[in-house]
Amino acid sequence: MTEILKMENICKSYFMGEEEFEVLHNVSLSIRSGEFLSLLGPSGSGKSTMMNITGCLDVPSSGKYYLSGNDIDGLNEVELAKIRNKEIGFVFQSFQLLPRMTALQNVELPLIYTGLSPSERKKRTKAILERVGLADKLNSLPNQLSGGQQQRVAIARAIVTEPTILLADEPTGALDQKTGIQVMELFEELNRDNRTIIMITHDQNIARHANRIVRILDGYLTEREEP
């Protein structure tokens, strides 16, 4: 498998007034294509900062980050946005669907910037929604969908552009246990299709759905090869 993500001695600090707080300490991590990795840690462990750097929403204070062979160091906001668009599909705990758009329109939205024709966008969007089990909900608004269905729409939107990595932040946090398990089964199916998934979670039971767990505590990573 090809290495698609590599972090070398990543540190991240924030300043409050004149005082510096180091959130990540010499983090090194390598992820290969087709892996399903959970980043497991409690609140305040640094996992959100780790997610932001992984998703190119923030940059490290020091260290090196390579994504699909690209050195992220020194990129400006426009360049980081292009990397995010091409490489990362985001799934959030709160779904972040546009309330006045149908499921079809929400999923199609990222494709508007790809240059695909309207007919090709519709064709791909319908196929993805069918893939996540929502072929009969194309014209439903978010408030007409259950929480689990909304998260499936969000997952469809994240993968419709065929990103290198699917980055999921507490994807079951707003769901009941049964629905959360169904969403995790969908992630497992997507991973069997060779999609690379990085999941951020505080829940050990959810983390076990991945085939590799990395624990984070107080800004330090502890590698655990097996759940």
VENHULIN-V131604 format. One line per field, one symbol per residue. ss: DSSP state (A for helix, B for strand, O for the rest). psi: psi as a letter, one per 40 degrees, with the letter a starting at -180 (. if undefined). Layout:
BEGIN
ss->???
psi->???
END
This chain:
BEGIN
ss->OOBBBBBBBBBBBBBBOOBBBBBBBBBBBBBBOOOBBBBBOOOOOOAAAAAAAAOOOOOOOBBBBBBOOBBOOOOOAAAAAAAAAAABBBBOOOOOOOOOOBAAAAAAAAAAAOOOOAAAAAAAAAAAAAAOOOAAAOOOBAAAOOAAAAAAAAAAAAAOOOOOBBBBBOOOOOOOAAAAAAAAAAAAAAAAOOOBBBBBBOOAAAAOOOOBBBBBBOOBBBBBOOO
psi->ihhehhhhfhihiihhbehhhhdhhfhhihhiheihhhhhiiheeeddddddddefeiiidiiihhhfehheheiadddddddddddhhhhidedfihdeiiddddddddedeeeiiddddddddddddddeffdefdeiideeiiddddddddddddedefidhhhhhfeedeiiddddddddddddddddefhhhhhhiehddddeeiehhhihhfehihhhdh.
END
